[in-house]
Amino acid sequence: MLKSNFITDTPKKLADDFEVQNWVEEMVKPQSQGGCGMLGIPKKLTTVEQLVDIVTAVISICSMGHAAANFQQYEAYSFMLNYPVILMKMPPQTKVQFSSLVLMFYYRYISKLIRRLGCLD
């Protein structure tokens, strides 16, 4: 368990640990004041169990949020037409408006690729 190897293992040490207390304060502080604006967290930790619960929740939320956002990418990008197979020119290096002529150049090769793959008649 976290408490057995943790330096802040008593309520007194936790109350005196300014780094942990500042971290919690920053999480609770509204976003308009430069904080995270998290709800349901006490403004000051008084027990080690509170710290364990908060750290566990943060790790859980971050890992599950990452999984929910990123694990669906395989379904999108495993479909062959959703990623470039070949580049006929260098990719754009700046954000500029393309003329219709340039877009038609790219479209010509994409439409040939789609026909070769047999996706369109």
C-alpha positions as CSV (number, residue, x, y, z in Angstrom):
1,M,0.0,0.0,0.0
2,L,1.1,3.6,-0.6
3,K,1.2,4.5,3.1
4,S,3.9,1.9,3.9
5,N,6.5,3.5,1.6
6,F,5.3,7.1,1.7
7,I,7.2,9.8,3.5
8,T,3.9,11.6,4.5
9,D,2.6,8.7,6.5
10,T,0.9,10.6,9.4
11,P,-1.7,13.4,9.5
12,K,0.9,15.8,11.1
13,K,3.5,15.2,8.3
14,L,0.7,15.5,5.7
15,A,-0.4,18.9,7.2
16,D,3.2,20.1,7.1
17,D,3.9,18.9,3.6
18,F,3.6,22.1,1.7
19,E,4.2,20.5,-1.7
20,V,1.2,18.1,-1.3
21,Q,-1.0,20.8,0.1
22,N,-0.1,23.3,-2.7
23,W,-0.8,20.6,-5.2
24,V,-4.3,20.0,-3.8
25,E,-4.9,23.7,-3.6
26,E,-4.0,24.1,-7.3
27,M,-6.3,21.3,-8.2
28,V,-9.2,22.9,-6.3
29,K,-8.5,26.5,-7.4
30,P,-10.9,27.7,-10.2
31,Q,-9.6,27.7,-13.8
32,S,-10.1,31.5,-13.9
33,Q,-7.5,31.8,-11.2
34,G,-5.0,29.5,-12.9
35,G,-6.0,26.2,-11.2
36,C,-7.6,23.0,-12.5
37,G,-11.1,23.7,-11.1
38,M,-11.7,20.1,-9.9
39,L,-14.8,19.5,-7.7
40,G,-15.2,17.2,-4.8
41,I,-11.7,17.5,-3.4
42,P,-11.1,19.1,0.0
43,K,-9.1,22.3,0.0
44,K,-6.7,21.0,2.6
45,L,-5.8,17.3,3.2
46,T,-6.1,16.1,6.8
47,T,-5.7,12.4,6.4
48,V,-3.4,10.1,4.4
49,E,-6.5,8.2,3.2
50,Q,-7.7,11.4,1.5
51,L,-4.4,11.7,-0.3
52,V,-4.5,8.0,-1.3
53,D,-8.0,8.4,-2.6
54,I,-7.1,11.6,-4.6
55,V,-4.0,10.1,-6.2
56,T,-5.8,6.9,-7.0
57,A,-8.6,8.9,-8.7
58,V,-6.2,11.0,-10.7
59,I,-4.3,8.0,-12.0
60,S,-7.5,6.2,-12.8
61,I,-9.1,9.2,-14.6
62,C,-5.9,9.9,-16.6
63,S,-5.4,6.3,-17.7
64,M,-9.0,5.6,-18.6
65,G,-9.3,8.9,-20.3
66,H,-6.2,8.1,-22.4
67,A,-7.6,4.7,-23.3
68,A,-11.0,6.0,-24.3
69,A,-9.5,8.7,-26.5
70,N,-6.7,6.7,-28.1
71,F,-7.7,3.1,-28.4
72,Q,-10.4,3.9,-30.9
73,Q,-7.8,5.1,-33.4
74,Y,-7.1,1.5,-34.6
75,E,-10.6,1.2,-36.0
76,A,-10.2,4.5,-37.9
77,Y,-6.7,4.1,-39.2
78,S,-6.7,0.4,-39.9
79,F,-9.1,1.1,-42.8
80,M,-6.7,1.5,-45.7
81,L,-8.3,4.6,-47.2
82,N,-8.0,6.6,-43.9
83,Y,-4.2,6.9,-44.1
84,P,-1.8,7.9,-46.9
85,V,-0.3,4.9,-48.7
86,I,2.0,6.9,-51.0
87,L,3.1,10.5,-51.3
88,M,3.7,11.8,-54.8
89,K,5.0,15.2,-53.6
90,M,6.3,16.5,-50.3
91,P,3.6,17.2,-47.8
92,P,2.8,20.8,-47.1
93,Q,5.3,22.5,-44.8
94,T,3.2,25.7,-44.2
95,K,-0.4,26.5,-43.6
96,V,-1.4,28.3,-46.8
97,Q,-4.5,28.2,-48.9
98,F,-4.2,25.7,-51.8
99,S,-5.4,26.6,-55.2
100,S,-7.9,24.4,-57.0
101,L,-5.1,23.2,-59.3
102,V,-3.0,21.9,-56.5
103,L,-6.0,20.1,-54.9
104,M,-6.9,18.5,-58.3
105,F,-3.3,17.2,-58.5
106,Y,-3.7,15.4,-55.1
107,Y,-7.3,14.3,-56.0
108,R,-6.1,12.7,-59.3
109,Y,-3.7,10.3,-57.4
110,I,-6.2,9.6,-54.6
111,S,-8.9,8.7,-57.1
112,K,-6.5,6.4,-59.0
113,L,-5.6,4.7,-55.7
114,I,-9.2,4.1,-54.8
115,R,-9.9,2.6,-58.2
116,R,-6.9,0.3,-57.9
117,L,-8.1,-0.9,-54.5
118,G,-11.4,-1.7,-56.0
119,C,-13.4,0.5,-53.7
120,L,-15.1,2.4,-56.5
121,D,-16.4,1.3,-59.8
